[in-house]
Amino acid sequence: MEYLVNRRDIDFILKEQIHYEKLFELPEFKEFTTEMFDMVLDQSFKFAQQEIAPLNASGDKEGCLFDGKTVKAPKGYKEAYQHFAENGFIGMDVPATYGGQGLPLTVAMPASEFFSGASVSFMMYPGLTRGAAHLIETCGSEALKNIYVQKMYSGVWAGTMCLTEPQAGSAVGDLKTTAVPQPDGSYKIKGGKMFISSGDHDLTENIIHLVLARIQGDPENSTKGISLFVVPKLKVKKDGSVGESNDVKTVNIEHKMGIKGQATCTLSFGDNDQCVGHLVGEPRSGMKQMFQMMNEARLLCGMQGLSISGTAFEHALQYAKERVQGQGKTIVAFPDVRRMLMLQKAYVEGIRSLLYHTGYYIDMGKGHPNPETKAYYQGFADLLTPMCKAYGSDMGFKVTELAMQTYGGYGYISEYPIEQYMRDVKISSIYEGTNGIQALDLLGRKLPQNGGQVVQQFYAMLDEFVTKNQNEPALKVELGEFKKALDLIAQVAMSFMEMTGKGDFNYPMLSATPFLNMFSNVVVAYYLLDQAVIAHVKLAKLLEEKVDDPSQHKGFIKGNDEAAYLDGKIKTARFFVHQVLPTVRATVKSINSGDRSALEIIL
C-alpha cells in the first residue's frame, strides 16, 4: 500500500510557521542552507516511499521468526536497514564526530515522520540504535565511544535499551539485574529483561544492549542505586572486532497485537556467569543517563502517533473522495463523514506542529549562545515532551479509529491499511512510560520546574499571541475562545499547587490525565490558530493579486490548490476551537467538582 503524507503541510510548518532558516543563526548549523534541508527531506521521503513502505504489510503478515536460538526479521528488512544506514539516516541529528550528519532535530523530525509513517515496525530498529549510540556518545568514556558509536551509526551494529523486568515494569527501581565488579574494570551482568524492542535480530553483526543493573552493595529498591552498562550480544575485542557469545540469551519473542515486524524479546543475561558489561559514566547514574534516551524515545512515541495517523488520514480522505454511496455521490459529501475527516485533519496538523516546534525548541535549547535564551527554549521542550508523547499517541490512535470509521466495513479488513495502522499505533501510548506517567510528569515535574517559571513563560507567549492578533476580524471570535481556555489552564494549575501545598497529592494525581489532555488541547489550538493567522494573511494577498471581484473569491479558492490549502488552514483552526476546545470547560468543571469517588470506592 502506498505511503501517503501531506508534504505541503510539512513545508508550511517548517518554512512559514517555524521559519527553520532561523537555525542558521546558531553556530552549530551556520553551514547549512534551506536547499540542503530540502534535499535531505526529499531523499528521506523518497526512501520512505520506495524502500520502507513496501515492507509494511509484508512485515506485518510475516512477523519475526524465532527458532529457539536466533531471531530473523521479516524478509527485506536486512537490506533496507543497510541501505538506511548507508544513506546516513541513523545519525541524522547527532554530531559528525562519530559519523552523524549533524542536522537539526527540526529537520530530523519530518524525516522521522516519513520513515515511521512508511513502517513503524522497521523504523524502531534504527531508531533504537540511534538512541543507544547517542547515549554512549554523550555519557560514555572515550574508550566506549571509540569502540561502539561509529559502528552503530554506520549500521554495522545495532542497539537497544533494557529497562523492564517481569516484576519491575514502570517501577524501574525494583529491578533485580546485578553487576559484579571484576579485576579488569568490567562487570559480570546477571538478570533478565523483557519487552525489549529490537532485542534480537539478524540485521547487523552485533547488537549493543544498554542495560540498567545494580552494582553489588548499592542501594536496593531505589532508582538511586542503578547504574548503566554497555552489554554487547557478542563480545567485542579491544581492536573492535566481534568475538564469542557474551552469554546473552533470547528466551522468546512476544506475539503482539501490532508492530509484528519488530522483534520484541525477553532476554537473559549471564545464565552461565559469562556476561560482561562495561560501566557507562559514573556508578549509580544509570537512571539520569537513561532519561536522555527515554526522553528522545518519548518524542518518537509522539512521532509514531503522528506519522501513522497522518498517513491513515490521507488514506481515509482519498477513500472518501472515491467511494460512491447512494445517488452517485462520493461519501466525502456526507456531513458526518466530513466531521470525521475534519477531526482527523485538525489532530494531525496540530500534533505535527506541536512535535516540530518541540524539535525546534530542543535545537535552540542546545545551540543558542545566550544562556537565558537557551534555558528559555529548553524549558519549553521539557514542558511539551510529555504532551508530545501522551497526546500525540492517544490522539494518533483516535485518528486511526476515525479513519477506520470513515472506511466503514472496509476499514476493518486487512486488504486495506487502516486496521494495521490502528494495531501498530496503540503501543505508542504504553511503552516508554505509559501516558498516565506522562501526565504525572507534567503535573509533578514540569509545572513546578524553575519555581513555575517555565509554564509562566509559556503562558506569556500564548497570551502575547492573543494580544497581538485579537483585532484580526477573521479570527476574533476564535481567539477570544482560546484566551478563555488558556486562562482556565492557569486557574487549574494554581488550584493544584494549593492542594499540594496543603498536603493533598492524591486529588491532583487523580486529575493528572484529564489535565494533560486539556492543556494539550489548548497548546494544539494555539499552533492551529497561529497557522490560521499566517494563512489568512497569505490568502488575502493571493486573492488581491489574482481576483478583481470579491464575489469570485469562493470560486477561485475552490479551483486553486494553494488558495484551498490556505483556506483549509483557517477553517481547521475554527473547527478545532469550536468543536474540540470546549472540552476544556467540561474538564475544568469535572476537576473543580472535587469528586473523590474513584479514590474512595472499594474495588
C-alpha positions in Angstrom: 0.0 0.0 0.0 1.3 3.4 -1.0 2.6 5.7 1.8 0.7 9.0 1.8 1.6 12.2 3.6 0.8 15.9 3.1 4.2 17.4 2.1 2.6 20.8 1.6 1.6 20.9 5.3 5.1 19.8 6.4 6.7 22.6 4.3 4.2 25.1 5.7 5.0 24.4 9.3 8.8 24.3 8.7 9.1 27.3 6.4 6.1 29.6 7.1 5.3 28.9 10.7 8.7 27.9 12.4 10.9 29.6 9.8 13.6 27.0 10.2 16.1 29.2 8.5 16.5 30.9 11.9 18.5 27.9 12.9 21.3 29.1 10.6 22.0 31.8 13.3 23.2 29.1 15.6 26.9 28.2 15.4 26.1 24.5 15.1 24.0 25.0 11.9 25.6 28.0 10.2 27.0 25.9 7.3 23.6 24.6 6.3 21.1 26.1 3.8 17.4 25.7 3.1 18.4 23.9 -0.1 20.3 21.3 1.9 17.4 20.8 4.3 15.0 20.4 1.3 17.3 17.9 -0.3 17.5 15.8 2.9 13.7 15.8 3.2 13.3 14.9 -0.4 15.7 12.0 -0.1 14.1 10.9 3.1 10.6 10.9 1.6 11.8 9.0 -1.5 13.5 6.4 0.7 10.4 6.0 2.8 8.1 5.5 -0.2 10.4 3.3 -2.2 12.3 1.1 0.3 10.4 1.2 3.6 6.7 1.3 2.7 6.8 -1.9 0.6 7.9 -3.8 3.8 5.0 -2.6 6.0 2.2 -5.0 5.1 4.5 -7.9 4.3 6.4 -7.5 7.6 3.1 -7.4 9.5 2.0 -10.7 7.9 5.3 -12.5 8.2 6.4 -11.2 11.6 9.6 -12.2 13.2 10.7 -15.8 13.4 12.4 -17.4 16.5 13.8 -20.9 16.2 14.7 -21.2 19.9 18.2 -19.7 19.3 18.1 -16.9 16.8 15.6 -14.3 15.6 15.0 -13.5 12.0 13.4 -10.2 11.0 10.9 -10.2 8.1 12.1 -10.5 4.5 13.6 -7.4 3.1 14.3 -5.7 6.5 18.1 -6.5 6.4 18.7 -5.0 3.0 16.6 -1.9 3.8 18.4 -1.5 7.2 21.8 -1.5 5.4 20.5 1.0 2.8 19.1 3.2 5.5 22.5 3.3 7.3 24.4 3.9 4.0 22.3 7.0 3.5 23.3 8.3 6.9 19.8 8.3 8.2 20.6 6.6 11.6 22.6 9.5 12.9 20.8 12.4 11.1 20.6 14.7 14.1 23.8 13.8 16.0 27.2 15.4 15.7 29.5 14.4 12.9 32.2 13.3 15.3 31.4 9.6 15.0 29.5 9.6 11.7 26.4 11.6 12.4 25.1 14.2 9.9 24.8 17.0 12.5 21.4 18.1 11.2 18.9 19.9 13.5 16.2 17.9 15.1 13.8 20.3 13.4 14.7 18.7 10.1 15.1 15.1 11.5 11.5 15.3 12.8 9.8 15.4 9.4 12.2 12.8 8.1 11.2 10.6 11.1 7.6 11.2 10.2 8.2 9.8 6.7 10.1 6.8 7.9 7.7 5.8 10.8 4.7 6.5 8.6 6.0 4.1 6.0 6.6 1.3 8.6 6.9 1.9 12.3 8.0 -1.7 12.9 11.0 -1.3 10.6 11.9 2.2 11.9 12.2 1.0 15.5 15.4 -0.9 14.7 17.4 2.1 13.5 15.6 4.4 15.9 16.7 2.4 19.0 20.2 2.1 17.6 20.5 5.9 17.2 19.3 6.4 20.7 21.7 3.9 22.3 24.6 5.2 20.3 23.9 8.8 21.2 23.7 7.9 24.8 27.1 6.2 24.7 28.4 9.2 22.8 27.1 11.6 25.4 27.8 9.7 28.6 30.4 7.0 27.9 34.2 7.0 28.2 36.4 7.8 25.2 37.2 4.1 25.0 33.5 3.2 24.8 32.8 5.9 22.3 35.7 4.9 20.0 34.6 1.2 20.0 30.9 1.4 19.7 29.4 4.7 18.4 30.7 4.8 14.8 29.8 1.2 14.1 26.3 1.8 15.4 25.6 5.0 13.4 27.0 3.2 10.3 24.7 0.3 10.7 27.4 -2.4 11.4 26.0 -2.9 14.9 22.5 -2.2 16.3 21.4 -1.1 19.8 18.7 -1.4 22.4 17.6 -0.1 25.8 17.0 -2.7 28.5 14.9 -1.4 31.5 11.9 -3.6 32.0 11.8 -6.7 34.1 8.9 -9.0 34.9 8.5 -7.7 38.4 9.5 -4.2 37.6 7.5 -2.5 34.9 7.2 1.2 35.3 8.8 0.9 38.8 12.3 0.6 37.4 13.8 0.8 40.9 12.5 -2.7 41.7 14.9 -4.3 39.1 16.9 -7.3 40.2 19.6 -7.4 37.5 23.0 -7.3 39.2 26.5 -6.2 38.2 29.6 -7.6 39.9 32.9 -5.7 39.6 35.8 -7.6 38.0 39.5 -7.1 38.4 39.9 -5.7 34.9 37.3 -3.0 35.5 34.5 -4.8 33.7 31.3 -6.2 35.4 29.6 -9.5 35.3 25.9 -8.9 34.5 23.2 -11.3 35.6 19.4 -11.0 35.3 16.5 -10.9 32.9 14.8 -8.2 30.8 11.5 -8.3 29.0 9.6 -6.3 26.3 13.0 -5.4 24.7 12.4 -3.9 21.3 14.9 -5.0 18.7 16.2 -7.3 21.4 17.5 -9.9 18.8 17.6 -10.0 15.1 19.7 -10.7 12.0 20.0 -7.2 10.6 23.5 -6.5 11.9 26.6 -8.5 13.0 26.2 -7.4 16.7 23.6 -5.8 19.0 24.7 -3.5 21.7 22.4 -3.6 24.8 22.3 -0.7 27.2 21.3 -2.5 30.5 20.2 -1.0 33.8 21.6 -3.0 36.7 22.5 -2.6 40.3 26.2 -2.9 41.3 26.6 -5.3 44.2 26.3 -3.4 47.5 24.5 -0.4 46.1 21.1 0.8 47.5 18.2 -1.6 46.7 14.6 -0.9 45.7 15.5 2.6 44.6 16.5 4.2 41.3 19.4 5.9 43.1 21.3 2.6 43.2 21.0 1.9 39.5 23.9 2.0 37.0 24.1 1.7 33.2 26.1 -0.8 31.3 27.1 -1.5 27.7 26.4 -5.2 27.2 27.1 -6.5 23.6 25.3 -9.6 22.4 28.7 -10.9 21.1 31.9 -9.9 23.0 33.9 -7.1 21.5 37.7 -7.4 21.4 40.0 -4.5 22.2 40.6 -3.9 18.5 36.8 -3.5 17.9 36.3 -6.9 16.3 33.5 -9.2 17.3 34.3 -12.3 19.3 32.3 -15.1 21.0 28.9 -15.1 22.6 28.6 -12.8 25.6 26.2 -15.1 27.4 23.1 -13.1 26.3 20.3 -15.4 25.5 17.0 -14.8 23.8 14.3 -16.6 25.8 11.4 -15.8 23.5 9.8 -13.2 21.3 6.4 -11.6 22.1 3.4 -12.3 19.9 1.7 -8.9 19.8 -1.4 -7.0 18.6 0.7 -4.8 16.3 4.3 -3.9 15.3 4.7 -7.5 14.3 7.7 -6.9 12.2 9.5 -5.6 15.3 11.4 -8.2 17.4 10.2 -7.7 21.0 12.2 -10.1 23.1 12.7 -11.5 26.6 16.5 -11.6 27.2 18.5 -13.4 29.8 21.9 -12.1 30.8 24.6 -14.3 32.5 22.9 -17.7 32.7 26.5 -19.1 32.6 28.1 -16.3 34.6 29.9 -15.2 31.5 28.1 -12.0 30.6 30.4 -9.0 30.5 29.3 -5.4 30.8 31.1 -2.1 30.8 30.0 0.8 33.0 28.7 3.9 31.3 29.9 7.0 33.2 29.8 7.1 37.0 28.2 4.3 39.2 24.6 5.0 40.3 23.9 7.4 37.5 22.0 5.0 35.3 18.6 6.5 35.6 19.8 10.0 35.0 21.7 8.8 31.9 18.8 6.6 30.6 16.4 9.5 30.8 18.2 11.1 27.9 17.3 8.1 25.7 13.9 7.8 27.3 13.0 11.5 26.6 14.2 11.1 23.0 12.1 7.9 22.8 9.1 9.7 24.2 9.2 12.2 21.4 9.5 9.3 19.0 6.3 7.8 20.5 4.5 11.0 19.8 6.0 10.9 16.3 4.7 7.3 15.9 1.2 8.6 16.8 1.6 11.5 14.3 3.2 9.5 11.4 0.7 6.6 11.5 -2.4 8.8 12.0 -1.1 11.2 9.3 -1.0 8.5 6.6 -4.2 6.9 8.0 -6.0 10.3 7.5 -4.6 10.7 4.0 -5.8 7.2 3.0 -9.3 7.9 4.6 -9.5 11.2 2.7 -8.6 9.6 -0.6 -11.1 6.8 0.1 -13.9 9.2 0.9 -13.3 11.1 -2.3 -13.5 7.9 -4.4 -16.2 5.8 -2.6 -19.6 6.2 -4.2 -22.5 5.5 -1.9 -26.1 6.3 -2.8 -27.4 8.5 -5.6 -24.0 8.6 -7.3 -22.4 10.8 -4.5 -19.0 10.1 -3.0 -19.1 9.8 0.8 -16.9 12.9 1.2 -20.1 14.9 0.6 -21.9 13.4 3.7 -21.9 15.7 6.7 -20.9 13.1 9.3 -18.0 11.9 7.1 -16.9 15.5 6.8 -17.0 15.9 10.6 -14.8 12.8 11.0 -12.3 13.9 8.3 -12.1 17.4 9.9 -11.3 15.9 13.3 -8.6 13.8 11.7 -7.2 16.8 9.9 -7.2 19.0 12.9 -5.5 16.5 15.2 -2.9 15.5 12.6 -1.9 19.1 11.7 -2.0 20.3 15.3 0.2 17.4 16.6 2.6 17.8 13.6 3.1 21.5 14.6 3.5 20.6 18.3 6.1 18.0 17.6 8.0 20.1 15.0 8.0 23.1 17.3 9.3 20.9 20.2 12.2 19.8 18.0 12.9 23.4 17.2 12.9 24.3 20.9 15.3 21.5 21.6 17.7 22.8 18.8 17.5 26.3 20.2 17.9 25.0 23.8 21.1 23.1 22.8 22.7 25.5 20.5 21.8 29.1 21.3 24.8 31.1 22.5 22.8 33.2 25.0 22.4 31.2 28.3 19.0 32.8 29.1 17.6 32.2 25.6 19.0 28.6 25.8 17.2 27.9 29.1 14.0 29.6 27.8 13.7 27.2 24.8 14.9 24.1 26.7 12.2 24.8 29.3 9.6 24.8 26.6 10.9 21.5 25.2 10.8 19.9 28.7 7.3 21.2 29.3 5.9 19.9 26.0 7.6 16.5 25.9 5.0 14.7 28.0 2.3 16.2 25.8 4.0 15.2 22.7 4.2 11.6 23.9 0.8 11.2 25.6 -1.4 13.5 23.4 0.4 12.5 20.2 -0.1 8.8 20.8 -3.6 9.0 22.3 -4.9 11.3 19.5 -2.9 9.3 16.9 -4.9 6.2 18.0 -8.1 8.3 17.9 -7.4 9.4 14.3 -6.8 5.9 13.1 -10.1 4.9 14.8 -11.9 7.7 12.9 -10.1 6.7 9.7 -11.4 3.2 10.1 -14.9 4.5 10.7 -14.6 6.6 7.5 -13.9 3.4 5.6 -16.8 1.6 7.2 -16.5 -2.2 6.9 -13.6 -2.0 4.5 -11.5 -0.3 7.2 -11.8 -3.4 9.4 -10.4 -5.9 6.9 -6.7 -6.4 6.1 -7.0 -5.7 2.3 -6.9 -2.0 3.4 -4.2 -0.5 5.5 -6.2 1.1 8.4 -6.6 -2.0 10.6 -2.8 -2.4 10.7 -2.3 1.3 11.4 -4.7 1.0 14.3 -2.9 -2.1 15.7 0.5 -0.6 15.2 -0.1 2.8 16.8 -1.6 1.6 20.0 1.7 0.6 21.6 2.9 4.2 21.5 0.7 5.1 24.4 2.0 2.3 26.5 5.8 2.0 26.2 8.5 4.5 27.2 6.4 5.3 30.3 2.6 4.9 30.0 0.6 8.0 29.2 -0.5 8.1 32.8 3.1 8.5 33.8 3.5 11.3 31.3 0.6 13.1 33.0 2.2 12.8 36.4 5.5 14.0 34.9 3.7 17.1 33.5 2.0 17.8 36.8 4.7 16.8 39.3 7.9 17.8 37.5 7.3 20.2 34.6 4.7 22.6 36.1 6.9 23.3 39.2 10.1 23.5 37.1 12.2 26.5 38.0 9.6 27.5 40.5 6.9 27.5 37.9 8.8 30.0 35.7 8.8 27.8 32.6 5.0 27.4 32.5 4.6 31.1 33.2 6.8 32.0 30.3 4.9 29.6 28.0 1.6 31.1 29.1 3.0 34.6 28.5 4.0 33.6 24.9 0.5 32.3 24.2 -1.1 35.3 25.9 1.0 37.7 23.8 -0.1 35.8 20.6 -3.7 36.6 21.5 -3.0 40.3 22.3 -1.1 40.7 19.0 -3.9 39.2 16.9 -7.1 39.9 18.8 -8.2 42.6 16.4 -8.0 40.3 13.4 -11.7 40.2 12.2 -11.5 36.8 10.6 -10.4 35.0 13.8 -11.5 37.4 16.6 -14.2 35.0 18.0 -11.8 32.0 17.9 -9.0 34.0 19.6 -11.4 35.0 22.3 -12.5 31.4 23.0 -8.8 30.4 23.0 -8.0 33.1 25.6 -10.8 31.8 27.9 -9.4 28.2 27.7 -5.9 29.4 28.3 -6.9 31.2 31.5 -8.7 28.1 32.7 -5.5 26.1 32.4 -3.7 28.7 34.6 -6.6 28.5 37.2 -6.5 24.7 37.4 -2.7 24.7 37.7 -2.9 27.2 40.6 -5.5 25.1 42.3 -3.3 22.0 42.1 -0.4 23.9 43.6 -2.7 25.0 46.5 -3.8 21.4 47.1 -0.3 20.0 47.1 0.8 22.8 49.4 -1.7 21.6 51.9 -0.5 18.0 51.6 -3.3 16.8 49.2 -1.4 14.9 46.4 -4.0 12.3 45.5 -6.6 14.5 44.0 -4.2 16.3 41.6 -2.8 12.9 40.7 -6.4 11.7 40.0 -6.9 14.6 37.7 -3.4 14.4 36.0 -4.5 12.7 32.8 -7.6 15.0 32.2 -5.3 18.0 32.9 -2.7 16.8 30.4 -5.4 16.4 27.8 -7.0 19.8 28.3 -3.6 21.5 28.4 -2.6 19.7 25.2 -5.9 20.8 23.5 -5.0 24.4 24.4 -1.5 24.1 23.0 -2.7 22.4 19.8 -5.3 25.2 19.4 -2.5 27.7 19.7 -0.5 26.2 16.9 -3.5 25.8 14.7 -4.6 29.4 15.3 -1.0 30.6 14.6 -1.2 28.7 11.3 -4.6 30.3 10.6 -3.3 33.8 11.2 -0.4 33.1 8.8 -2.7 31.5 6.2 -5.2 34.4 6.4 -2.5 37.0 5.5 -1.2 34.9 2.7 -4.7 34.1 1.3 -5.7 37.7 1.4 -2.6 38.6 -0.6 -3.2 35.9 -3.1 -6.8 36.9 -3.6 -5.8 40.5 -4.0 -3.3 39.6 -6.7 -5.4 37.1 -8.6 -9.1 38.1 -8.2 -10.6 41.5 -9.0 -14.2 40.8 -8.0 -14.6 39.7 -4.3 -17.8 37.8 -5.3 -15.5 35.4 -7.1 -13.3 34.6 -4.1 -15.1 31.3 -3.3 -14.8 30.1 -6.8 -11.1 30.9 -7.0 -10.4 29.2 -3.7 -12.2 26.1 -4.9 -10.2 25.9 -8.1 -6.8 26.9 -6.8 -4.8 24.4 -4.8 -2.8 26.9 -2.8 -5.8 29.0 -2.0 -7.7 26.0 -1.0 -4.9 24.9 1.3 -4.6 28.2 3.0 -8.4 28.5 3.4 -8.4 25.0 4.8 -5.9 26.1 7.5 -8.3 28.8 8.6 -11.3 26.5 8.7 -9.3 23.8 10.5 -8.4 26.2 13.3 -12.0 27.4 13.6 -13.3 23.8 13.7 -10.9 22.8 16.4 -11.7 25.9 18.5 -15.4 25.4 18.3 -15.7 21.6 18.3 -12.7 20.4 20.4 -11.6 23.2 22.7 -15.0 23.4 24.5 -14.0 20.1 26.2 -11.6 22.2 28.3 -14.5 23.8 30.1 -16.1 20.5 30.7 -12.8 19.1 32.1 -12.4 22.1 34.4 -15.9 21.6 35.7 -15.1 17.9 36.4 -11.9 18.8 38.2 -13.5 21.6 40.2 -16.3 19.2 41.3 -13.9 17.7 43.9 -15.4 14.3 43.3 -13.2 11.7 45.0 -15.3 8.6 44.2 -12.5 6.9 42.4 -10.2 7.3 45.4 -12.8 6.3 48.0 -14.6 3.4 46.3 -13.6 -0.1 47.5 -12.6 -2.1 44.4 
